[in-house]
Amino acid sequence: MDTTAIGGCAPTAAICTRGVTRDFTAGQQTLTVLHGIDVDIRAGELTFLVGESGSGKTTLISIMCGILWPTLGEVKVFGTDIYALDDTALVEFRLQNIGFIFQQYNLIPSIDAASNAAVPLIAQGMHRDEARQRAIAMMEKLNIGDQAHKLPSQLSGGQQQRVAIARALVHEPRLVVCDEPTAALDASSGRRVMDLLREVAVAPDRACIIVTHDNRIFDLADRILVLEDGRITHDGTDMPEGH
């Protein structure tokens, strides 16, 4: 693994960003959503990213996991400069290393829950039957194993969310990036999901970053980053006063 630092990245950094800026153009106007973000997301930690709507949280995590290109700046994920990769290599890197839990679930409506959760394994070349069995085992950890044969349209919002979480975790990625993973869940289910995320996604060679507004789970974070107007204004173990 390439461990060469960019701009002084910590050797333990799972994600390292330097000077990450993102502009969007609307008509004749250019809006800067992120302003030169420098941050290291450390392996072995559960990191929360919080902030008001429109602060740039989803944009930042999309750039961190190779979904959205930065206008300026560099991003390394476990030592790999992901935006130096060509499109094919970047897709392969994401498939092998990153699990993303989307706020909108993004389940495939024409296949059942177990097949949805098995997608990363099938994409990696695993036989469909084995992939489904592994997906069902992960779903059982989330208390939805009995929903394996149902289509997404037959599931509640919370059940769809847990299928999406199973899909993100089933291939045991080194980096898990979550956008509001507990938003559709009751308190008990949310805690169960967080326990599973810590079990699967937090280790000396793995990391998990969570975008959340859910103050029920703030106490579970190892580290909390606050993003305001495209800039990180707080980096600590607790939420700052006034938030």
C-alpha positions in Angstrom: 0.0 0.0 0.0 1.2 3.5 -0.9 1.7 5.3 2.4 3.3 8.4 0.9 1.8 11.5 2.6 0.2 14.3 0.8 0.6 17.6 2.6 1.5 15.9 5.9 -1.3 13.2 6.1 -1.1 11.1 9.2 0.2 7.6 8.6 -2.9 6.2 10.4 -5.3 8.2 8.2 -8.0 6.1 6.5 -9.0 9.2 4.5 -6.8 12.2 4.0 -8.0 15.4 2.2 -5.9 18.4 1.5 -7.3 21.6 0.0 -10.6 20.0 -1.1 -12.8 22.6 -2.7 -16.0 22.0 -4.6 -17.8 24.5 -6.8 -21.2 24.2 -8.4 -22.4 26.4 -11.3 -25.9 27.6 -11.5 -26.6 29.7 -14.5 -24.1 32.5 -14.4 -23.2 32.0 -10.7 -20.6 29.8 -9.1 -21.3 28.5 -5.6 -18.5 27.2 -3.5 -19.8 24.5 -1.2 -16.5 23.3 0.3 -13.6 25.7 1.0 -10.2 23.9 1.1 -11.0 21.1 3.5 -8.0 19.6 5.2 -8.9 16.6 7.4 -7.6 13.1 8.4 -10.2 10.5 9.2 -8.3 8.0 11.3 -8.6 4.2 11.1 -9.9 2.6 14.2 -12.4 5.4 14.9 -16.1 6.0 14.5 -16.2 9.6 13.2 -19.4 11.7 13.0 -19.8 14.6 10.6 -22.5 17.0 11.7 -23.8 20.3 10.5 -26.9 22.2 9.3 -28.5 21.2 6.0 -26.6 22.8 3.2 -23.3 22.9 5.1 -21.6 20.6 2.6 -21.7 17.3 4.5 -23.0 15.0 1.7 -20.8 16.7 -0.8 -17.7 16.1 1.4 -18.4 12.4 2.0 -19.2 11.9 -1.7 -15.8 13.3 -2.5 -14.1 11.2 0.2 -15.4 8.0 -1.4 -14.9 8.7 -5.0 -18.4 9.5 -6.1 -18.0 13.2 -6.7 -14.9 14.9 -8.0 -13.4 17.9 -6.2 -12.9 21.1 -8.1 -9.5 21.4 -6.3 -7.6 19.3 -3.9 -6.4 15.8 -3.2 -8.0 12.8 -1.5 -6.2 9.7 -0.3 -8.1 6.6 0.9 -5.9 4.1 2.7 -2.9 5.6 0.9 -4.3 5.6 -2.6 -4.8 8.9 -4.4 -8.2 8.1 -5.7 -8.5 11.0 -8.1 -5.3 10.0 -9.8 -7.0 6.7 -10.8 -8.8 6.3 -14.2 -12.5 5.7 -14.1 -12.2 1.9 -14.3 -9.7 1.7 -11.5 -11.7 4.1 -9.4 -14.8 1.9 -9.7 -12.8 -1.2 -8.8 -11.2 0.6 -5.8 -14.6 1.6 -4.5 -16.0 -1.9 -5.0 -13.1 -3.5 -3.1 -12.7 -1.0 -0.3 -15.7 1.2 0.3 -19.3 0.6 1.6 -21.7 3.5 1.2 -25.0 3.8 3.0 -27.2 6.2 1.0 -29.8 8.3 2.7 -32.3 7.4 -0.1 -31.5 3.6 0.2 -31.1 3.2 -3.6 -32.4 -0.4 -3.6 -33.1 -2.1 -6.9 -36.9 -2.4 -7.0 -37.1 -5.5 -9.2 -35.1 -7.9 -7.0 -35.7 -9.1 -3.4 -34.0 -7.7 -0.3 -31.4 -10.5 -0.1 -30.4 -10.0 -3.7 -30.1 -6.2 -3.0 -27.9 -6.8 0.0 -25.7 -9.3 -2.0 -25.0 -6.8 -4.9 -21.4 -6.0 -3.8 -20.4 -9.7 -3.5 -21.9 -10.6 -6.8 -20.1 -7.6 -8.4 -16.9 -9.0 -6.9 -17.5 -12.3 -8.7 -19.0 -14.4 -5.9 -21.5 -17.1 -6.9 -25.0 -15.7 -6.5 -26.2 -18.4 -4.1 -23.2 -17.9 -1.7 -23.6 -14.2 -2.0 -27.3 -14.4 -1.0 -26.5 -16.6 2.0 -23.9 -14.1 3.2 -26.3 -11.3 2.6 -29.1 -13.1 4.6 -26.6 -13.7 7.5 -25.9 -9.9 7.6 -29.6 -9.1 7.4 -30.2 -11.4 10.4 -27.7 -9.4 12.4 -30.0 -6.4 11.7 -33.1 -8.4 12.6 -34.5 -8.5 9.1 -33.5 -11.9 8.0 -37.2 -12.8 7.7 -37.6 -10.1 5.0 -35.0 -11.6 2.7 -37.5 -12.7 -0.1 -39.6 -9.5 -0.1 -39.2 -6.8 -2.7 -38.3 -3.3 -1.6 -41.8 -2.1 -2.2 -43.1 -4.6 0.4 -40.8 -3.2 3.1 -41.2 -0.3 5.5 -38.8 2.6 5.3 -36.9 1.3 8.3 -36.6 -2.1 6.8 -35.3 -0.7 3.5 -32.7 1.3 5.4 -31.5 -1.9 7.1 -31.2 -3.7 3.8 -29.1 -0.8 2.5 -26.9 -1.1 5.6 -26.5 -4.8 5.1 -25.5 -4.1 1.5 -22.9 -1.7 2.6 -21.4 -4.1 5.2 -21.7 -7.5 3.5 -18.3 -7.4 1.7 -16.5 -6.1 4.9 -15.2 -2.9 3.3 -12.2 -1.1 4.8 -14.1 2.2 4.8 -17.8 2.6 5.5 -19.4 6.0 4.7 -22.9 6.5 6.0 -25.4 9.3 5.2 -28.0 9.4 8.0 -28.0 5.6 8.7 -30.4 5.9 11.7 -32.8 8.6 10.4 -35.6 6.1 9.5 -35.1 3.9 12.6 -36.5 3.9 16.1 -34.1 4.3 19.0 -33.7 0.5 19.6 -33.0 -0.3 15.9 -30.7 2.7 15.6 -28.6 1.5 18.5 -28.5 -2.0 17.0 -27.3 -0.5 13.7 -24.6 1.5 15.5 -23.4 -1.5 17.4 -23.1 -3.5 14.1 -21.3 -0.6 12.4 -18.7 -0.5 15.3 -18.3 -4.3 15.1 -17.9 -4.5 11.4 -16.5 -1.2 10.3 -14.2 0.0 13.2 -10.8 -1.7 13.6 -7.2 -0.7 13.4 -7.3 -1.2 9.6 -10.8 0.1 9.0 -12.8 3.3 9.5 -16.4 4.5 9.5 -17.6 8.1 9.0 -21.2 8.9 9.6 -23.2 12.0 8.6 -26.0 12.4 11.1 -28.4 14.8 12.8 -29.5 12.1 15.2 -28.6 13.4 18.7 -29.6 10.0 20.2 -26.3 8.6 19.0 -23.9 11.4 19.5 -22.5 9.7 22.6 -21.3 6.8 20.5 -18.8 8.8 18.4 -15.1 8.6 19.0 -14.7 11.9 17.2 -17.1 14.6 16.0 -16.4 17.0 13.2 -18.7 20.0 12.7 -19.1 21.5 9.2 -20.4 25.0 8.8 -20.7 26.8 5.4 -18.2 24.4 3.8 -15.6 24.6 6.6 -14.7 22.4 9.5 -15.3 24.5 12.6 -14.9 21.8 15.3 -12.9 18.6 15.8 -13.3 16.9 19.1 -14.8 14.1 21.1 -18.0 15.9 22.1 -20.5 18.2 20.4 -19.6 21.9 21.1 -22.0 24.0 23.0 -24.8 25.5 20.9 -25.1 22.6 18.6 
